[in-house]
Amino acid sequence: MFEGFEETFIDTGEAGILVRHGGDGPPVLLLHGHPRTSATWHRVAPLLVAQGFSVVCPDLRGYGRSRGPAPTPDHSAHSKRAVAGDMVRVMRALGHERFRLAGHDRGVGVALRLVLDHPEAVEQVAFLDGIPLTEHLSRTDARFATAWWHWFFFAQAEIPERVINADPDSWYKGDPQVMGEENHAEFRAATRNPDVVRAMLEDYRAGLTVDAEHERADRAAGRRIDCPVLVLWSTRDDLEELHGDPVKIWRDWADDVRGHGIDSGHHMAEQAPDALAAGLTAFFSNA
């Protein structure tokens, strides 16, 4: 995986972040989701490099081989604000003051926080398979709670750790034929680590508490995304089915929004890398 890329560990002050980076050109930061690592981008990142971009793929705080502080009672140590701060420091350490940004799944929440807290750093942002956390919560009904029950299970104290760590391979299923052998091996090693499992659960606990509070404060203050936005979603997943047109939802948060569905299951970087890379390239080439 990642032929021609370097691996670097960057100390952000609060966390040690593993970063894969390669290429030469305008910088692009790719943020993975749950329960993946930066390896999920192994098919997309080289395609973006071939199109002339410098690509940075980190393991988010606590995921994969990155490490962060111990969990805090208010979950702020794993908040999207804290993780977004890591990402700004990572990019500065690599010499990138401004960059293009894409986040998938839980990475969407980090990307949103990054673009709202650090607007000077982001030229363009792509949100992949996600909408703001509070938009999910405000639409919560029996259908959403049934389909996305894991959000509320993960938010419980201690119980999810005991259930998942008893048999992580059964809980976190993954197909090496779909994911790629090396990506799957890295994913499997991460999900077998109780410290990683705890950090991933803290991500969800933060989402329902401190992260939601931050988003509501943004809305109350009238903050909006002031850079161009691309929204891509998997048509064989249930985001559009549950919530309607994601582009319409994001237009409540930004003025310049475009997007479309991709014929893929949820993990589009693994299942539809060519279509995803083509969409990102077309968008990021027009900065």
C-alpha atoms as a printed R data frame, in Angstrom:
    type eleno elety resid chain resno       x       y       z
1   ATOM     1    CA   MET     A     1   0.000   0.000   0.000
2   ATOM     2    CA   PHE     A     2   0.953   3.651  -0.486
3   ATOM     3    CA   GLU     A     3   3.957   3.072  -2.731
4   ATOM     4    CA   GLY     A     4   6.092   6.218  -2.738
5   ATOM     5    CA   PHE     A     5   4.477   7.596   0.429
6   ATOM     6    CA   GLU     A     6   6.300   8.330   3.670
7   ATOM     7    CA   GLU     A     7   5.107   7.442   7.173
8   ATOM     8    CA   THR     A     8   5.731  10.038   9.867
9   ATOM     9    CA   PHE     A     9   4.688  10.330  13.518
10  ATOM    10    CA   ILE     A    10   3.874  13.928  14.451
11  ATOM    11    CA   ASP     A    11   3.576  15.135  18.056
12  ATOM    12    CA   THR     A    12   0.743  17.681  18.251
13  ATOM    13    CA   GLY     A    13   1.250  18.390  21.935
14  ATOM    14    CA   GLU     A    14  -1.732  16.313  23.044
15  ATOM    15    CA   ALA     A    15  -1.470  13.395  20.626
16  ATOM    16    CA   GLY     A    16   0.970  11.409  18.516
17  ATOM    17    CA   ILE     A    17  -0.432  11.167  14.999
18  ATOM    18    CA   LEU     A    18   0.639   8.644  12.362
19  ATOM    19    CA   VAL     A    19   0.628  10.295   8.938
20  ATOM    20    CA   ARG     A    20   1.048   8.828   5.472
21  ATOM    21    CA   HIS     A    21   1.997  11.528   2.975
22  ATOM    22    CA   GLY     A    22   3.175  11.666  -0.599
23  ATOM    23    CA   GLY     A    23   3.034  13.565  -3.862
24  ATOM    24    CA   ASP     A    24   3.932  17.070  -4.899
25  ATOM    25    CA   GLY     A    25   1.413  19.819  -5.520
26  ATOM    26    CA   PRO     A    26  -1.599  21.404  -3.823
27  ATOM    27    CA   PRO     A    27  -2.108  19.662  -0.456
28  ATOM    28    CA   VAL     A    28  -5.151  17.488   0.232
29  ATOM    29    CA   LEU     A    29  -5.977  16.153   3.709
30  ATOM    30    CA   LEU     A    30  -8.068  12.943   3.810
31  ATOM    31    CA   LEU     A    31  -9.842  12.012   7.067
32  ATOM    32    CA   HIS     A    32 -11.097   8.457   7.565
33  ATOM    33    CA   GLY     A    33 -14.157   7.263   9.469
34  ATOM    34    CA   HIS     A    34 -15.048   4.514  11.943
35  ATOM    35    CA   PRO     A    35 -13.670   1.890  12.361
36  ATOM    36    CA   ARG     A    36 -11.060   2.450   9.665
37  ATOM    37    CA   THR     A    37  -7.534   3.861   9.636
38  ATOM    38    CA   SER     A    38  -5.678   5.987   7.117
39  ATOM    39    CA   ALA     A    39  -5.180   2.756   5.150
40  ATOM    40    CA   THR     A    40  -8.774   3.037   3.900
41  ATOM    41    CA   TRP     A    41  -7.442   5.604   1.370
42  ATOM    42    CA   HIS     A    42  -4.851   3.220  -0.130
43  ATOM    43    CA   ARG     A    43  -6.636   3.105  -3.502
44  ATOM    44    CA   VAL     A    44  -7.673   6.774  -3.644
45  ATOM    45    CA   ALA     A    45  -4.507   8.525  -2.446
46  ATOM    46    CA   PRO     A    46  -2.268   7.327  -5.328
47  ATOM    47    CA   LEU     A    47  -4.907   8.415  -7.848
48  ATOM    48    CA   LEU     A    48  -4.895  11.933  -6.372
49  ATOM    49    CA   VAL     A    49  -1.086  12.002  -6.403
50  ATOM    50    CA   ALA     A    50  -1.198  11.028 -10.076
51  ATOM    51    CA   GLN     A    51  -3.433  14.058 -10.663
52  ATOM    52    CA   GLY     A    52  -0.819  16.378  -9.193
53  ATOM    53    CA   PHE     A    53  -1.824  16.667  -5.538
54  ATOM    54    CA   SER     A    54   0.204  16.256  -2.361
55  ATOM    55    CA   VAL     A    55  -1.876  13.871  -0.233
56  ATOM    56    CA   VAL     A    56  -1.881  13.525   3.571
57  ATOM    57    CA   CYS     A    57  -3.655  10.590   5.244
58  ATOM    58    CA   PRO     A    58  -3.528  10.565   9.068
59  ATOM    59    CA   ASP     A    59  -4.865   8.104  11.607
60  ATOM    60    CA   LEU     A    60  -7.225  10.232  13.695
61  ATOM    61    CA   ARG     A    61  -6.513  10.651  17.408
62  ATOM    62    CA   GLY     A    62  -6.892   7.260  19.093
63  ATOM    63    CA   TYR     A    63  -7.579   5.374  15.861
64  ATOM    64    CA   GLY     A    64  -5.142   3.010  14.181
65  ATOM    65    CA   ARG     A    65  -1.600   3.756  15.335
66  ATOM    66    CA   SER     A    66  -2.261   7.313  16.525
67  ATOM    67    CA   ARG     A    67  -2.526   7.944  20.242
68  ATOM    68    CA   GLY     A    68  -4.174  10.658  22.278
69  ATOM    69    CA   PRO     A    69  -4.767  11.562  25.904
70  ATOM    70    CA   ALA     A    70  -6.815   9.484  28.299
71  ATOM    71    CA   PRO     A    71 -10.588   9.910  28.036
72  ATOM    72    CA   THR     A    72 -12.108  12.714  30.083
73  ATOM    73    CA   PRO     A    73 -15.484  12.666  31.861
74  ATOM    74    CA   ASP     A    74 -16.916  15.247  29.443
75  ATOM    75    CA   HIS     A    75 -15.398  13.414  26.434
76  ATOM    76    CA   SER     A    76 -13.674  16.607  25.271
77  ATOM    77    CA   ALA     A    77 -10.318  14.807  24.881
78  ATOM    78    CA   HIS     A    78 -11.871  13.023  21.883
79  ATOM    79    CA   SER     A    79 -14.048  15.860  20.638
80  ATOM    80    CA   LYS     A    80 -14.053  16.859  16.984
81  ATOM    81    CA   ARG     A    81 -12.590  20.202  18.086
82  ATOM    82    CA   ALA     A    82  -9.591  18.472  19.664
83  ATOM    83    CA   VAL     A    83  -9.095  16.204  16.650
84  ATOM    84    CA   ALA     A    84  -9.416  19.131  14.233
85  ATOM    85    CA   GLY     A    85  -6.699  20.902  16.198
86  ATOM    86    CA   ASP     A    86  -4.464  17.862  15.709
87  ATOM    87    CA   MET     A    87  -5.030  18.037  11.974
88  ATOM    88    CA   VAL     A    88  -4.084  21.717  11.696
89  ATOM    89    CA   ARG     A    89  -0.859  21.031  13.609
90  ATOM    90    CA   VAL     A    90  -0.103  17.996  11.434
91  ATOM    91    CA   MET     A    91  -0.514  19.985   8.238
92  ATOM    92    CA   ARG     A    92   1.622  22.845   9.551
93  ATOM    93    CA   ALA     A    93   4.331  20.379  10.558
94  ATOM    94    CA   LEU     A    94   4.347  19.153   6.954
95  ATOM    95    CA   GLY     A    95   4.583  22.722   5.671
96  ATOM    96    CA   HIS     A    96   0.943  23.197   4.637
97  ATOM    97    CA   GLU     A    97  -0.725  26.348   5.993
98  ATOM    98    CA   ARG     A    98  -3.720  26.037   3.624
99  ATOM    99    CA   PHE     A    99  -5.115  22.871   2.127
100 ATOM   100    CA   ARG     A   100  -8.040  21.066   0.557
101 ATOM   101    CA   LEU     A   101  -9.952  18.753   2.884
102 ATOM   102    CA   ALA     A   102 -12.141  15.640   2.650
103 ATOM   103    CA   GLY     A   103 -13.713  13.691   5.498
104 ATOM   104    CA   HIS     A   104 -15.648  10.431   5.417
105 ATOM   105    CA   ASP     A   105 -18.144   9.143   8.013
106 ATOM   106    CA   ARG     A   106 -16.818  10.278  11.445
107 ATOM   107    CA   GLY     A   107 -14.229  12.261   9.527
108 ATOM   108    CA   VAL     A   108 -17.108  14.469   8.353
109 ATOM   109    CA   GLY     A   109 -17.556  15.766  11.890
110 ATOM   110    CA   VAL     A   110 -13.845  16.505  12.162
111 ATOM   111    CA   ALA     A   111 -13.842  18.226   8.763
112 ATOM   112    CA   LEU     A   112 -16.821  20.389   9.745
113 ATOM   113    CA   ARG     A   113 -15.185  21.411  13.008
114 ATOM   114    CA   LEU     A   114 -11.912  22.118  11.227
115 ATOM   115    CA   VAL     A   115 -13.485  24.366   8.608
116 ATOM   116    CA   LEU     A   116 -15.522  26.281  11.222
117 ATOM   117    CA   ASP     A   117 -12.747  26.614  13.820
118 ATOM   118    CA   HIS     A   118  -9.905  27.188  11.334
119 ATOM   119    CA   PRO     A   119 -11.460  28.734   8.207
120 ATOM   120    CA   GLU     A   120  -8.158  30.343   7.253
121 ATOM   121    CA   ALA     A   121  -6.640  26.878   6.741
122 ATOM   122    CA   VAL     A   122  -9.197  25.299   4.392
123 ATOM   123    CA   GLU     A   123  -9.586  26.215   0.718
124 ATOM   124    CA   GLN     A   124 -12.266  23.648  -0.131
125 ATOM   125    CA   VAL     A   125 -14.005  20.862   1.777
126 ATOM   126    CA   ALA     A   126 -15.630  17.598   0.692
127 ATOM   127    CA   PHE     A   127 -18.057  15.803   3.014
128 ATOM   128    CA   LEU     A   128 -18.391  12.099   2.179
129 ATOM   129    CA   ASP     A   129 -21.300  10.026   3.486
130 ATOM   130    CA   GLY     A   130 -22.260  12.408   6.256
131 ATOM   131    CA   ILE     A   131 -24.153  15.453   7.461
132 ATOM   132    CA   PRO     A   132 -23.622  17.498  10.644
133 ATOM   133    CA   LEU     A   133 -24.149  15.510  13.840
134 ATOM   134    CA   THR     A   134 -26.967  17.769  14.978
135 ATOM   135    CA   GLU     A   135 -28.759  17.305  11.669
136 ATOM   136    CA   HIS     A   136 -28.818  13.569  12.355
137 ATOM   137    CA   LEU     A   137 -30.009  14.116  15.906
138 ATOM   138    CA   SER     A   138 -32.746  16.582  14.976
139 ATOM   139    CA   ARG     A   139 -34.123  14.000  12.539
140 ATOM   140    CA   THR     A   140 -33.937  11.061  14.935
141 ATOM   141    CA   ASP     A   141 -37.000   8.859  14.722
142 ATOM   142    CA   ALA     A   142 -37.678   5.137  15.031
143 ATOM   143    CA   ARG     A   143 -36.214   4.460  11.566
144 ATOM   144    CA   PHE     A   144 -32.965   6.274  12.315
145 ATOM   145    CA   ALA     A   145 -32.645   4.826  15.825
146 ATOM   146    CA   THR     A   146 -33.187   1.315  14.456
147 ATOM   147    CA   ALA     A   147 -30.765   1.671  11.543
148 ATOM   148    CA   TRP     A   148 -28.083   3.612  13.453
149 ATOM   149    CA   TRP     A   149 -28.626   2.088  16.892
150 ATOM   150    CA   HIS     A   150 -24.877   1.743  17.351
151 ATOM   151    CA   TRP     A   151 -24.606   5.525  17.947
152 ATOM   152    CA   PHE     A   152 -26.628   5.175  21.132
153 ATOM   153    CA   PHE     A   153 -25.083   1.884  22.193
154 ATOM   154    CA   PHE     A   154 -21.558   3.251  21.828
155 ATOM   155    CA   ALA     A   155 -22.527   6.233  23.999
156 ATOM   156    CA   GLN     A   156 -23.188   4.007  27.022
157 ATOM   157    CA   ALA     A   157 -20.553   3.819  29.746
158 ATOM   158    CA   GLU     A   158 -18.298   0.730  29.877
159 ATOM   159    CA   ILE     A   159 -20.821  -1.747  28.408
160 ATOM   160    CA   PRO     A   160 -19.699  -1.393  24.769
161 ATOM   161    CA   GLU     A   161 -16.053  -1.991  25.710
162 ATOM   162    CA   ARG     A   162 -16.945  -5.285  27.394
163 ATOM   163    CA   VAL     A   163 -19.112  -6.453  24.500
164 ATOM   164    CA   ILE     A   164 -16.714  -5.490  21.683
165 ATOM   165    CA   ASN     A   165 -13.448  -6.573  23.300
166 ATOM   166    CA   ALA     A   166 -14.897 -10.008  24.084
167 ATOM   167    CA   ASP     A   167 -14.801 -10.794  20.341
168 ATOM   168    CA   PRO     A   168 -13.625  -7.839  18.224
169 ATOM   169    CA   ASP     A   169 -13.298  -9.917  15.042
170 ATOM   170    CA   SER     A   170 -16.991 -10.769  15.138
171 ATOM   171    CA   TRP     A   171 -18.001  -7.223  15.991
172 ATOM   172    CA   TYR     A   172 -15.853  -5.408  13.435
173 ATOM   173    CA   LYS     A   173 -16.402  -7.455  10.337
174 ATOM   174    CA   GLY     A   174 -14.325  -6.707   7.268
175 ATOM   175    CA   ASP     A   175 -13.730  -8.465   3.977
176 ATOM   176    CA   PRO     A   176 -10.066  -8.557   2.895
177 ATOM   177    CA   GLN     A   177 -11.121  -9.153  -0.711
178 ATOM   178    CA   VAL     A   178 -13.069  -5.869  -0.719
179 ATOM   179    CA   MET     A   179 -10.768  -3.861   1.544
180 ATOM   180    CA   GLY     A   180  -7.448  -5.178   0.237
181 ATOM   181    CA   GLU     A   181  -5.322  -7.588   2.249
182 ATOM   182    CA   GLU     A   182  -2.980  -5.013   3.821
183 ATOM   183    CA   ASN     A   183  -5.749  -2.547   4.631
184 ATOM   184    CA   HIS     A   184  -7.746  -5.350   6.248
185 ATOM   185    CA   ALA     A   185  -4.753  -6.517   8.280
186 ATOM   186    CA   GLU     A   186  -4.178  -2.992   9.605
187 ATOM   187    CA   PHE     A   187  -7.892  -2.587  10.396
188 ATOM   188    CA   ARG     A   188  -7.928  -5.933  12.195
189 ATOM   189    CA   ALA     A   189  -4.858  -5.086  14.294
190 ATOM   190    CA   ALA     A   190  -6.417  -1.767  15.329
191 ATOM   191    CA   THR     A   191  -9.798  -3.205  16.281
192 ATOM   192    CA   ARG     A   192  -8.149  -5.887  18.407
193 ATOM   193    CA   ASN     A   193  -6.484  -3.186  20.543
194 ATOM   194    CA   PRO     A   194  -8.676  -2.281  23.567
195 ATOM   195    CA   ASP     A   195  -7.144   1.210  23.718
196 ATOM   196    CA   VAL     A   196  -8.224   1.871  20.133
197 ATOM   197    CA   VAL     A   197 -11.695   0.509  20.819
198 ATOM   198    CA   ARG     A   198 -12.012   2.827  23.826
199 ATOM   199    CA   ALA     A   199 -10.917   5.839  21.783
200 ATOM   200    CA   MET     A   200 -13.360   5.025  18.982
201 ATOM   201    CA   LEU     A   201 -16.185   4.782  21.503
202 ATOM   202    CA   GLU     A   202 -15.140   8.104  23.014
203 ATOM   203    CA   ASP     A   203 -15.499   9.599  19.530
204 ATOM   204    CA   TYR     A   204 -19.188   8.602  19.594
205 ATOM   205    CA   ARG     A   205 -19.686   9.709  23.204
206 ATOM   206    CA   ALA     A   206 -18.275  13.105  22.287
207 ATOM   207    CA   GLY     A   207 -20.558  13.217  19.266
208 ATOM   208    CA   LEU     A   208 -23.727  13.071  21.348
209 ATOM   209    CA   THR     A   209 -22.466  15.527  23.972
210 ATOM   210    CA   VAL     A   210 -19.696  18.089  23.533
211 ATOM   211    CA   ASP     A   211 -19.658  17.933  19.716
212 ATOM   212    CA   ALA     A   212 -23.389  18.506  19.500
213 ATOM   213    CA   GLU     A   213 -23.033  21.433  21.918
214 ATOM   214    CA   HIS     A   214 -20.367  22.983  19.681
215 ATOM   215    CA   GLU     A   215 -22.541  22.644  16.585
216 ATOM   216    CA   ARG     A   216 -25.542  24.183  18.338
217 ATOM   217    CA   ALA     A   217 -23.358  27.077  19.450
218 ATOM   218    CA   ASP     A   218 -22.257  27.572  15.825
219 ATOM   219    CA   ARG     A   219 -25.861  27.742  14.687
220 ATOM   220    CA   ALA     A   220 -26.839  30.140  17.457
221 ATOM   221    CA   ALA     A   221 -23.946  32.415  16.497
222 ATOM   222    CA   GLY     A   222 -24.807  32.249  12.794
223 ATOM   223    CA   ARG     A   223 -21.484  30.671  11.769
224 ATOM   224    CA   ARG     A   224 -21.363  29.244   8.248
225 ATOM   225    CA   ILE     A   225 -18.845  27.511   6.014
226 ATOM   226    CA   ASP     A   226 -17.325  30.166   3.770
227 ATOM   227    CA   CYS     A   227 -15.414  27.943   1.319
228 ATOM   228    CA   PRO     A   228 -16.759  25.769  -1.529
229 ATOM   229    CA   VAL     A   229 -18.347  22.474  -0.417
230 ATOM   230    CA   LEU     A   230 -18.640  19.138  -2.223
231 ATOM   231    CA   VAL     A   231 -21.041  16.502  -0.884
232 ATOM   232    CA   LEU     A   232 -20.728  12.887  -2.072
233 ATOM   233    CA   TRP     A   233 -22.727   9.967  -0.725
234 ATOM   234    CA   SER     A   234 -22.992   6.225  -1.331
235 ATOM   235    CA   THR     A   235 -26.216   5.357  -3.126
236 ATOM   236    CA   ARG     A   236 -26.141   1.802  -1.734
237 ATOM   237    CA   ASP     A   237 -26.006   3.152   1.834
238 ATOM   238    CA   ASP     A   238 -28.948   4.721   3.680
239 ATOM   239    CA   LEU     A   239 -28.005   8.396   4.231
240 ATOM   240    CA   GLU     A   240 -30.271   9.758   1.502
241 ATOM   241    CA   GLU     A   241 -33.024   7.259   2.287
242 ATOM   242    CA   LEU     A   242 -33.155   8.346   5.932
243 ATOM   243    CA   HIS     A   243 -32.625  12.088   5.593
244 ATOM   244    CA   GLY     A   244 -33.319  13.140   2.015
245 ATOM   245    CA   ASP     A   245 -30.996  15.061  -0.294
246 ATOM   246    CA   PRO     A   246 -27.693  15.661   1.571
247 ATOM   247    CA   VAL     A   247 -26.881  18.662  -0.659
248 ATOM   248    CA   LYS     A   248 -30.053  20.401   0.519
249 ATOM   249    CA   ILE     A   249 -29.118  19.783   4.166
250 ATOM   250    CA   TRP     A   250 -25.602  21.170   3.703
251 ATOM   251    CA   ARG     A   251 -26.998  24.324   2.064
252 ATOM   252    CA   ASP     A   252 -28.258  25.308   5.508
253 ATOM   253    CA   TRP     A   253 -24.575  25.432   6.534
254 ATOM   254    CA   ALA     A   254 -22.864  26.882   3.459
255 ATOM   255    CA   ASP     A   255 -23.693  28.957   0.382
256 ATOM   256    CA   ASP     A   256 -21.528  27.198  -2.220
257 ATOM   257    CA   VAL     A   257 -22.577  23.531  -2.168
258 ATOM   258    CA   ARG     A   258 -22.666  20.927  -4.905
259 ATOM   259    CA   GLY     A   259 -22.690  17.134  -4.919
260 ATOM   260    CA   HIS     A   260 -24.029  13.816  -6.123
261 ATOM   261    CA   GLY     A   261 -24.333  10.164  -5.211
262 ATOM   262    CA   ILE     A   262 -21.734   7.492  -5.996
263 ATOM   263    CA   ASP     A   263 -22.658   3.897  -6.831
264 ATOM   264    CA   SER     A   264 -21.073   2.301  -3.783
265 ATOM   265    CA   GLY     A   265 -21.645   0.851  -0.366
266 ATOM   266    CA   HIS     A   266 -20.669   2.910   2.680
267 ATOM   267    CA   HIS     A   267 -16.878   2.546   2.425
268 ATOM   268    CA   MET     A   268 -16.590   4.352  -0.911
269 ATOM   269    CA   ALA     A   269 -12.813   4.788  -0.760
270 ATOM   270    CA   GLU     A   270 -12.460   1.006  -0.834
271 ATOM   271    CA   GLN     A   271 -15.441   0.082  -2.993
272 ATOM   272    CA   ALA     A   272 -15.517   2.890  -5.593
273 ATOM   273    CA   PRO     A   273 -12.050   4.505  -5.526
274 ATOM   274    CA   ASP     A   274 -12.042   5.572  -9.179
275 ATOM   275    CA   ALA     A   275 -15.385   7.374  -8.945
276 ATOM   276    CA   LEU     A   276 -14.425   8.990  -5.637
277 ATOM   277    CA   ALA     A   277 -11.006  10.113  -6.883
278 ATOM   278    CA   ALA     A   278 -12.590  11.511 -10.055
279 ATOM   279    CA   GLY     A   279 -15.124  13.508  -8.028
280 ATOM   280    CA   LEU     A   280 -12.481  14.884  -5.671
281 ATOM   281    CA   THR     A   281 -10.099  15.690  -8.515
282 ATOM   282    CA   ALA     A   282 -12.718  17.626 -10.479
283 ATOM   283    CA   PHE     A   283 -13.642  19.625  -7.374
284 ATOM   284    CA   PHE     A   284 -10.167  20.254  -5.995
285 ATOM   285    CA   SER     A   285  -8.799  21.240  -9.413
286 ATOM   286    CA   ASN     A   286 -11.107  24.268  -9.470
287 ATOM   287    CA   ALA     A   287  -9.842  26.039  -6.341
